[in-house]
């Protein structure tokens, strides 16, 4: 908690990108191969 107040940087941007990727992966789980996942990730960017 102290680091959140004391440090001038945040990893919120990186966490947001990871969360976006996880949502895309979860939506395709069990019904898509890697090529469709790659296409969705590149299209969302």
C-alpha positions as a Markdown table, in Angstrom:
| # | Residue | x | y | z |
|---|---|---|---|---|
| 1 | Unk | 0.0 | 0.0 | 0.0 |
| 2 | Unk | 2.8 | 2.4 | 0.8 |
| 3 | Unk | 4.3 | 1.8 | -2.7 |
| 4 | Unk | 1.1 | 3.0 | -4.3 |
| 5 | Unk | 1.4 | 6.3 | -2.6 |
| 6 | Unk | 5.1 | 6.8 | -2.6 |
| 7 | Unk | 6.0 | 5.7 | -6.2 |
| 8 | Unk | 5.3 | 7.9 | -9.2 |
| 9 | Unk | 4.7 | 4.9 | -11.5 |
| 10 | Unk | 1.9 | 2.5 | -11.9 |
| 11 | Unk | 1.5 | -0.8 | -13.7 |
| 12 | Unk | -2.2 | -0.2 | -14.4 |
| 13 | Unk | -1.7 | 0.2 | -18.1 |
| 14 | Unk | 0.0 | -3.2 | -18.4 |
| 15 | Unk | -2.7 | -4.8 | -16.2 |
| 16 | Unk | -5.4 | -3.4 | -18.5 |
| 17 | Unk | -3.7 | -4.9 | -21.6 |
| 18 | Unk | -3.4 | -8.3 | -19.9 |
| 19 | Unk | -7.1 | -8.1 | -18.8 |
| 20 | Unk | -8.2 | -7.3 | -22.4 |
| 21 | Unk | -6.2 | -10.3 | -23.7 |
| 22 | Unk | -7.7 | -12.6 | -21.1 |
| 23 | Unk | -11.2 | -11.5 | -21.9 |
| 24 | Unk | -10.6 | -12.4 | -25.6 |
| 25 | Unk | -9.1 | -15.7 | -24.7 |
| 26 | Unk | -12.0 | -16.6 | -22.4 |
| 27 | Unk | -14.6 | -15.8 | -25.1 |
| 28 | Unk | -12.9 | -18.2 | -27.5 |
| 29 | Unk | -12.1 | -21.0 | -25.1 |
| 30 | Unk | -12.9 | -24.4 | -26.5 |
| 31 | Unk | -14.1 | -23.3 | -29.9 |
| 32 | Unk | -11.2 | -21.7 | -31.7 |
| 33 | Unk | -7.7 | -22.5 | -32.7 |
| 34 | Unk | -4.7 | -20.2 | -32.3 |
| 35 | Unk | -5.1 | -18.5 | -35.8 |
| 36 | Unk | -8.6 | -17.2 | -34.8 |
| 37 | Unk | -7.3 | -16.0 | -31.4 |
| 38 | Unk | -4.4 | -14.2 | -33.1 |
| 39 | Unk | -6.8 | -12.6 | -35.6 |
| 40 | Unk | -9.1 | -11.4 | -32.7 |
| 41 | Unk | -6.2 | -10.0 | -30.7 |
| 42 | Unk | -4.8 | -8.1 | -33.7 |
| 43 | Unk | -8.2 | -6.8 | -34.6 |
| 44 | Unk | -8.9 | -5.5 | -31.1 |
| 45 | Unk | -5.6 | -3.6 | -30.9 |
